[in-house]
Amino acid sequence: MGDIIWGNGSAALSNNTFVLNVTHRKNENKNNYTDSEKIIITSAELPGMPHDISDWTKELLDASVAGAFLKCEVKGRNESGTLLGKVSHSGAGGY
């Protein structure tokens, strides 16, 4: 399994990108993560969001992630340093 980070979602930057305020990191992570990471969502399990990412809007994403405790399964970074990952709402207790 790859790296995993958790934190509180912040503002959506586009229909598939948002800022995660990182509060927890899996101990076995191979890479380091800052306290604030931009994330491009490659796949998601987010309540209220359409299954097809092409149907997402910035407003829908903002309503789903802003203030929510989220889990990001990191898939990598793009050339500008933005994380790519699968994002889901985290369960009770945060993990």
Secondary structure, DSSP 8 states (H G I E B T S, - for coil): ---EEEEEEEEE-SSSEEEEEEEEE-TT-SS---SEEEEEEEEEE-TTS-SSGGG--HHHHHHHHTT-EEEEEEEEE-TTS-EEEEEEE--GGG-
